Every structure is written in structure tokens, then in C-alpha cells.
Amino acid sequence: MNRKTIIPLAFIVAVVAGGASYWARHNGEPAPAALTLYGNVDIRQVQLAFNGSERIEQMLATEGERVKKGQLLARLDSQRLAQSVDMQQAQLAGQQQVLARLLAGNRPEEIGKAQADAEAASVDATNAERTYQRAKALVAQQFVAQQQADNARAAADGAQAKLKAARETLRLAVLGPRKEDIAAARAAVQVSQAALALARKQLADASLYAPADGTIQDRILEPGDMASPQRPVYTLALTDPVWVRAYVPGPDLGKLKPGMRAEISTDSYPGKHYRGWLGYISPSAEFTPKAVETTEVRTSLVYQVRVFVCNPQNELRLGMPATVNIALSQPASSETEHCRNP
């Protein structure tokens, strides 16, 4: 066989072999039943700090200690804060008494005194008017000087003015305090109540409680240190949720739906599997992270996914490499699944 015949035959064989290989890959082999992803365990961390500035009196938790939600972790020196609460309570009590006095109005004895003063002023006014009339008659008969009659007239006018003032005082005593005074007293009580609530809140903030179940990762300050909202006291690693952060290539993205059950394994516990479910799929693509990139995939776009994991024995640690297997034939389950469910 000559050279010109060998070259076309080799080309035909290569084309047939390539086509057979392509057909075997895309048509002859069954689709994979599961999708395997690789990632790392991720755990949320909380920086715990006092919502106030004072010296730390007690630190009640240490590194590695598991704590429950609501557990007391530390206390500040609260003497000054407690005294502030006492002061605000006393001020509120005083404002409440002022308001109570205004709402009660004048006492019957005060009204009775105002009424007696009005009656006495009425008697004085009547007597002064009679004196003036007598003086006026005597002036007409030229028994007394005109000056005496003028003095009597002035005294009568003064008595009438005093009578009017006494009657107004009686009317005000019966009416009681003004509405504006009562409203101002109510407002003063509200101000004192708010100040007391603030003082109590500051006293309550002198105690630091765990916001959730977790493990104390770092104990940063010690008794005697000056605490403030900007200075963390503890770092708390939350025990729930725990998830595996992984990345899925774009062609496999359509195979996943939130809520799909997953099986997670780690190199630290060979043969042990953890139950989980797909909780989050990123809405945007990104380049393969440097922590997992290789020469082949570093220019590929991937999507971040989070697979929530049940960790009842607290065996999974932050950053631990993990393998996630997701069966693709399963129906999507509820996104609100919890580890307590079987």
C-alpha cells in the first residue's frame, strides 16, 4: 500500500474513533446519579461585648467551654449604675406626688378658707359703703369736711376690690388646678419614667449573656479591664447553624434545588456520614476561589452553595475539609428543615 493510500485511511480511523468516543460519553453512558462537591466546614462567630463602659468584675466562662443561650458569661462593676437607678426612682416618686396633688385638686379646708375670706370681704365692703353714705350725708349738712367723705369713698372702693379678689380666689379654689399644669406634671412623670427605664437598662447591660448556644473560642478581656461596646470580651462560635461552603460549576447548577438532602463526610472521621440539606445557592457567579483553584479550573465560573449539616456530637470544626454527596433523583424538601427532624 502506497503512502497516498495510508494517510486517508488513518484520517478515517481517527474520525470514527473520535465519534465513537463522543457518542459513548454523551449517549452511551448513563447520567450520574449523584453530584459530589468539595468544600470546608463554616461556622458563624459572634464578637460579644458589653453595651456599656465600666470595669469588668467577673469573667465566668473560659476558652472551649460550651454555653447555652441566656447563660451569664460576665459582669461589670454595677455599683454606680445601681445608685443611678435609686436616684431615678426617687425622682419619679416625687413627680408622681406632684401629679397626684394636682389631680386631687384643693382640699375642702382650703376651699372653706377661701369661702370664709370672701364672706369677710363682703362684710367689710358693706360696712365701708355704709360709712361712705353717712359721710356723704353729713357733708351735705355741712357737719363734716368733704375730705372725710372722700376718704370714706376710697375705703369703700378698696373694700369692693378686696371682695372681688376674694370671690375670684374662691372660684379658682373650686375649679382646681389648670389643665395645662396637670399636662405638664404628666409630662414630667413620663420623663422620669423614661430616665428610670434607661437607668435600669444600663444596669441590666452590666451583665453579659450568651445570645445563642455555642462554644467560647476566645476569652479576650479579664477582670479589671475596662469594657466598652467597641471592645469584645469573648468570641463565641455558634453550634447552629453549621454548614459546608462549597462551589458548583455552572453546568451542574441546574441539577440543584434548595432543600435537597445531602450526605457529608470528612477525612477526620472516615466512614462516618452526617445528614444535611442544601440551604443556599448563590444568585451570582464568581471565579473559582484561590483556596480551591487549580490550573484547569481557575478561569471557570462557579456558584457558591451552602449545605447545612447536623452536628449533634460537635465533631465538625471550622475550616475542616468536607465532601458533599447529593442524590440528583430526589424531590426537593422544605427549606425550613432542622437537625432535630429525622
Number of C-alpha atoms within 10 A of each C-alpha: 5 6 7 8 9 10 10 11 10 11 11 11 11 12 11 12 12 12 12 12 13 12 12 12 12 10 10 11 9 9 10 10 10 15 15 14 18 17 23 20 22 22 18 14 16 17 14 21 20 22 18 18 17 19 18 23 18 15 19 12 18 16 14 14 12 16 22 13 11 12 15 16 19 22 21 26 18 19 9 10 20 15 13 18 19 14 15 20 18 13 17 21 14 14 20 19 13 16 19 14 15 19 16 10 14 16 12 11 9 13 19 14 13 21 19 15 19 21 15 15 21 19 15 19 22 15 15 20 20 15 17 21 16 13 23 20 13 16 16 13 9 10 10 14 13 15 11 14 21 14 14 21 20 14 19 22 16 15 21 20 14 19 22 16 15 21 20 14 17 20 14 15 20 18 12 15 16 12 11 9 13 17 13 12 21 18 14 18 21 15 15 21 19 14 19 21 15 15 21 18 14 19 21 17 19 23 20 22 19 20 16 17 17 23 22 22 19 18 17 14 16 15 16 14 13 15 22 16 12 12 16 17 24 24 19 26 23 20 21 18 14 23 26 28 22 23 24 22 18 13 9 11 15 8 13 17 18 17 20 21 23 22 18 24 18 18 11 12 10 8 8 11 14 15 17 26 29 26 20 16 18 13 8 9 15 14 15 20 16 8 7 12 13 11 6 7 14 14 13 14 17 23 19 20 23 22 29 27 25 22 18 12 6 12 8 25 15 15 13 14 19 19 18 26 16 22 17 18 11 11 11 15 14 14 14 8 16 14 15 7 6 6
